[in-house]
Amino acid sequence: MRKRAGAVHTVKIKNTALMTLFYNLSSELEIRITKITSL
């Protein structure tokens, strides 16, 4: 039971890291698009 809980926890950490990475990428893209359209 403990191992399973640990695995779920690891998956949650990985998902959070992926979401953070994705969020950073999309905000970076948004900034670039805004700059391009403002030119």
Distance bins in CASP14 RR format, pairs under 12 A and 6 or more apart:
PFRMAT RR
TARGET T0000
AUTHOR 0000-0000-0000
RMODE 2
METHOD distances of the structure
MODEL  1
1 7 0 0 0 0 0 1 0 0 0 0 0
1 8 0 0 0 0 0 1 0 0 0 0 0
2 8 0 0 0 0 0 1 0 0 0 0 0
2 9 0 0 0 0 0 1 0 0 0 0 0
3 9 0 0 0 0 0 1 0 0 0 0 0
3 10 0 0 0 0 0 1 0 0 0 0 0
4 10 0 0 0 0 0 1 0 0 0 0 0
4 11 0 0 0 0 0 1 0 0 0 0 0
5 11 0 0 0 0 0 1 0 0 0 0 0
5 12 0 0 0 0 0 1 0 0 0 0 0
6 12 0 0 0 0 1 0 0 0 0 0 0
6 13 0 0 0 0 1 0 0 0 0 0 0
7 13 0 0 0 0 0 1 0 0 0 0 0
7 14 0 0 0 0 0 1 0 0 0 0 0
8 14 0 0 0 0 0 1 0 0 0 0 0
8 15 0 0 0 0 0 1 0 0 0 0 0
9 15 0 0 0 0 0 1 0 0 0 0 0
9 16 0 0 0 0 0 1 0 0 0 0 0
10 16 0 0 0 0 0 1 0 0 0 0 0
10 17 0 0 0 0 0 1 0 0 0 0 0
11 17 0 0 0 0 0 1 0 0 0 0 0
11 18 0 0 0 0 0 1 0 0 0 0 0
12 18 0 0 0 0 0 1 0 0 0 0 0
12 19 0 0 0 0 0 1 0 0 0 0 0
13 19 0 0 0 0 0 1 0 0 0 0 0
13 20 0 0 0 0 0 1 0 0 0 0 0
14 20 0 0 0 0 0 1 0 0 0 0 0
14 21 0 0 0 0 0 1 0 0 0 0 0
15 21 0 0 0 0 0 1 0 0 0 0 0
15 22 0 0 0 0 0 1 0 0 0 0 0
16 22 0 0 0 0 0 1 0 0 0 0 0
16 23 0 0 0 0 0 1 0 0 0 0 0
17 23 0 0 0 0 0 1 0 0 0 0 0
17 24 0 0 0 0 0 1 0 0 0 0 0
18 24 0 0 0 0 0 1 0 0 0 0 0
18 25 0 0 0 0 0 1 0 0 0 0 0
19 25 0 0 0 0 0 1 0 0 0 0 0
19 26 0 0 0 0 0 1 0 0 0 0 0
20 26 0 0 0 0 0 1 0 0 0 0 0
20 27 0 0 0 0 0 1 0 0 0 0 0
21 27 0 0 0 0 0 1 0 0 0 0 0
21 28 0 0 0 0 0 1 0 0 0 0 0
22 28 0 0 0 0 0 1 0 0 0 0 0
22 29 0 0 0 0 0 1 0 0 0 0 0
23 29 0 0 0 0 0 1 0 0 0 0 0
23 30 0 0 0 0 0 1 0 0 0 0 0
24 30 0 0 0 0 0 1 0 0 0 0 0
24 31 0 0 0 0 0 1 0 0 0 0 0
25 31 0 0 0 0 0 1 0 0 0 0 0
25 32 0 0 0 0 0 1 0 0 0 0 0
26 32 0 0 0 0 0 1 0 0 0 0 0
26 33 0 0 0 0 0 1 0 0 0 0 0
27 33 0 0 0 0 0 1 0 0 0 0 0
27 34 0 0 0 0 0 1 0 0 0 0 0
28 34 0 0 0 0 0 1 0 0 0 0 0
28 35 0 0 0 0 0 1 0 0 0 0 0
29 35 0 0 0 0 0 1 0 0 0 0 0
29 36 0 0 0 0 0 1 0 0 0 0 0
30 36 0 0 0 0 0 1 0 0 0 0 0
30 37 0 0 0 0 0 1 0 0 0 0 0
31 37 0 0 0 0 0 1 0 0 0 0 0
31 38 0 0 0 0 0 1 0 0 0 0 0
32 38 0 0 0 0 0 1 0 0 0 0 0
32 39 0 0 0 0 0 1 0 0 0 0 0
33 39 0 0 0 0 0 1 0 0 0 0 0
END
